[in-house]
Amino acid sequence: MVRIKKKIITIVIILIIAAIVVSVLYYIQGMPIEVDTYLVELKTAELSFTEEGSVASRKAFDVYPLVNGEILEVLTEENSEIVQGEVICRINPVNFENQIRQLESGINSYKAQIENLSFEENKTREDLLRDRDALTAEIKVLETQKSRSVFVTSENQRVSNEQVRLQEMVIKQNEKYVEIARDYMEKAELLYDADAVTRAEYNDSKNSYDNAVANLEKSKQEIALIVKVDQTSDSKYYNAMINALNVQINGINKRLESENISSMVKYYNSLIDSDMLNIEFLQENIEQCTIRAPISGVITSLPANKSNIVLGGNSIASISTTSENCVEVMVYTDDIDNVNIGQQVELILKRTDDDKVLSGYVTSVDNLAVLRVSSNNSEDRLVKVTVTPDFPEEFKIGYNVDVRFCYFREENQILVPRRALFKENDQDMVWVVTDGILEKVEVQVGRYLQQEALITSGLSEGSEIVTDSAISGLKIGGGVS
């Protein structure tokens, strides 16, 4: 009996505990859930990204030396301002100066050669004039003797001796002409080999020499005839002698009319002109040893400070203008489709107290991407974008600038936190709170932003939604607080 009574008591206790548990659970389920809510309002929807860039010059000039040589001094510093015409550095001009001295010495030598030629030519002309006068006098003597009608034997012998003497004089004169013609021909040959005279001029000198040799041989033959001349034919003899002397005089006249030194003078003058041009070129090189800034700006690079020698193919300085500064920024290829020429951007200059935000616009986008390897060996592809500031005077070359690209912007749009959305049967839903009670509402998402979603239908301004749809216990009709 006692055992039955204990069993009854145990069952009653279990039923009481179960009733209490059920009552507590029911109470708990009926209690409102604490959640964060968001009151929908009209906002501006934006999509943007920010990259770090730097200020550069739109016009940068690399300065190259026009001459090679040793650097004597550098008169500027990197990152310093320079004015157009100011000296960047000086190169040692000693090599050019030495070459000029050598050329000037050569020119003086050529001028001396021309003066010597003139002296020799004048001396030769004087000798020829003197010889012509002597021959003319001999002709007058012969003509006087020819006019005499009676000759005695002794006189004939004397005349014969005089004839021999005159002919020997002619031979010596012809030998002299041969030497002069040979010298002239040899000089002409040198000039012809140096392309200073024409072939025709050289041939003329050779013909003159050949004629002089022929005249010499003819005069030697004539002296042999004089000895055998029949003294009874005095008239023929005098005529032959006078004719021979006239031939010599005609030869002298032709020699006087010719310009024997003109070709040589022309040759030496051509050498002088060539060396003068070389001197002008070397003087320009000396001027170019002082290297000046072609424009005003900032020295952004100064390789001349790192070398003692400059070569024409290597830059000695880079100068950037300050009047047309721009901002260069590298953009990932994932974002480059959102960048367009003319697009407005924000330029953010970092400051200790407060950042300075200015405006600008995209002016160029490179066609090619470059590879950048990070410290952890990851590879990124980036494209250079150039931005023109609206207030370029605020941007100094080398400054870091954050560039904010906004590629989507619409005002008066309904935006909700992205974590407020959840899917149900592939349909976007949100929990809407009305008078503290939950309900599911279908919505249409027009665009996902970084942290928000743009809702095109299903919600209106003033709607209250749960900001985190992942909270457990949310259910239709459930209370929230």
C-alpha positions, 0 to 999 in steps of 0.5 A: 500500500505504501509502495503504491502511494510513493509511485503516485506522489512521484508521478504527481511531481513529474507532472508538476515539473513538466507543467512548469517547463511548458509554461516557461517555454511558452512564456519565453517564446512569447517574449519579444526578441532584441534586434537592431533595426534600421529606419529606411530613408532616402540616401545617395547611392555611390560606388567608388574606390581609392588608390594612392598616387603621386604628383608629377609634371605633365611636361618633363624633359631629359637633358642630354649633353651634345658633347662627351667629356669630363665633368668639371662641376655640377651647379645644381641639386636634385629637387631644387628649382632651376630657371631656364638658362641656368647652368646645370654643369660644366664639361672640360673643354680642353680636348676641343681647345687642343684641336683648335690650336692644331687646326690654327697651326695648320692654317698658318702653314697653308698661308705661308705656302701661299705666300711662298708660291706668290714669291716664286711666281713673281720671281719667275715672272721677273726672270721671264720678262728679263729673258724676253727683253734679252731675246728682243734685243738679240733680234734687233742685232740680227736684223741690223746684221742682216741689213748689211750687204757686204761681209768680209771673211773675218766678219763672217767668222765673227757672225758665225761665232755670234750665232753659236753664242745666241743659240747656246743662250736659247738652249739654256733658256729652253732648259730653264723652261723645261724645269719650270714646266716639269715643276708645274706638271708635278704640282698639278699631278698632286692637285689632281690626285687630291681632286683639287684640279680637273683632268683638263687642267692636269693635261694642260700642264703635261702638254706644256711640259711636252712642248718645252722638251720638244723646244729644247731638242729643237734648239739643240739640233739648230746649233749643229746646223749653224756650224755647217751653215754656208756662209754665202747664205747669210740671209737664210741664216739670219731669218732662221735665227730671228724665227727661232728667237721669236718662237722663244719669245712667244713661249715666254708670252704664253708662260706669262699669260698662264696662272701657274700658281692658281691651282695650288692657291685654290688647293691651299685655300680649300684646306684653309676653308675646311679647317675654318669650318672645323674650328667653328664646329669645335667652338660650338662644342666648347660652348656646349660644354656649359650645359644649361637648363632648357626650361624652368622647373624642378630638377627631379633627377640628376645623374650628373652628380653620380658620374665623372664622365658624360656621354652624349647618349646618357641623360645628365638631368631631368627637369619637370615643369611646375606650371602643368602638374598632374597626378599619376595613379596606378589602378588595378585592371579589375577596376579600370573599366570604371575609369573614363577620360573626363571622369571627375575624381576627388584628390585627397591631400593628407594633412596632420590636422585635417585632410584637404579634398580637392577636385580633378578629372581624368585626362588619360588612361594608358592602353597597356597594363604593367606587372607589379610584384609585391613583397609576398611575390603576388603579381598585380596588373595595373594601368597608369591613369593621369588626373589633372587637378582643378587647382594645380598650384596646390600640388607639388611634384612628389607629393602623395595623393589619394585619388577617389574614383566614383563610378556610380552615383544616384541620389534619393535612393533606398539603401539597406545594409547588405546583411539585412537581406536573405534569400528564400526560394531565390527571392531577396527578402527582408524582415520588416518590423511593423508595430513590433511584429515581424513580417517577411517582405520581398524586395528587388535589389537594383545594385549591390554597393560596398556595404549596402544594397540599392532597393528598387521595390518592396520598401518605402521611405520610413520602413523599419527593417532588421539590420541582421537577418542572421539572428536566430528566432526571427519568425513571422508574427514574432515580436521584436524590441 
